[in-house]
Amino acid sequence: MGKQNDAFTAYLGRAEVLADLYNGCLYQGEEVVQAGNLCEVQQFYQQRLSERVKRPTARRRERDAIRAFWNEKSYVLLAAEAQNQPHLTMPFRCMEYDLAEYARQLRYIRLKSEGKLKTGVEYLSKMGRNDHLTPIVTIVLYHGTEPWDAPKKLSEMMELEEIDPILKQMVQEYQIYVFSLEELQEEYFQTNLRELIGLMKRRSSKTKIQEYCRKHADRISRMDVATYDMICVMLNLKELQDKKEKYLENGKECIDMCKAMEEWAEELREEGEQLGMKNTLKLVAKMSENGDTEYIARLLEPEVFEQMAEKYGMKA
């Protein structure tokens, strides 16, 4: 699962995918966030440790994905975290990232204002009244198979039942936004993130994967290479990954994954038939050894085959 989460992290780092993620999760597919209006920002932070700790003086923390989004109305930082299993401290983890980013912004403001703030509150604060922090929004994309049953608010990590109501209201509500694949509407996404989500939602059934590919052949037949690689990793399709060069088209800009899936399904069918034949021969041998020869000629009858398979412990 670590390899899959690393792959998802790299995939979310693409501007067009991050924009599509926000539009699909928050704006029902409306293109509010445009990839052309996203720019790279610092993705990692150096956290200083106590001088009394006899270890390196700093450690590096890195977000999965973050970009600055700007338009005529606003300037905000959009971040995303990929998570493959529920995490009981996820609100705190996201808060740590946010605090590290705000601390970086404050250091920049103080450096910019050094020597300019002479007296009063601004001097004490090392920040001018017209200076502002850039807000951060974080989406957690959960791609695990178990339901998310972990906290989404900082307060859900606390025991607040016995606290005085007034004090309870004063506890800050720090909330994270967790979107599980199962709750996402595929049609809200415009990039091949749509197909990645659609296939991962059906990963428990090869038949459903095939049905999805046939139904959406127009898009899946011209999939970008990065998404093809992601699908191979997330669905554990190493055989398709090894054959990637075979399906590259249009100057190696996109891949016909529909054709790849069809050939993969045919290979699975042939393997299944071969396995079925081997199992049938084994069953016939056991029946002959134990005197059930009168039923061998009737094995094409489903009821007889099932009865004999169960008798000899070969029922699937």
PyMOL commands that set and color helices and strands:
alter all, ss='L'
color gray80, all
select helices_A, chain A and resi 2-12+15-26+35-37+90-113+120-125+154-157+165-170+181-183+186-188+193-200+206-215+217-220+225-234+238-242+244-247+257-289+293-298+302-311
alter helices_A, ss='H'
color red, helices_A
select strands_A, chain A and resi 38-40+44-48+58-62+65-70+75-83+136-142+177-180+223-224+248-249+254-255
alter strands_A, ss='S'
color yellow, strands_A
deselect
rebuild
show_as cartoon
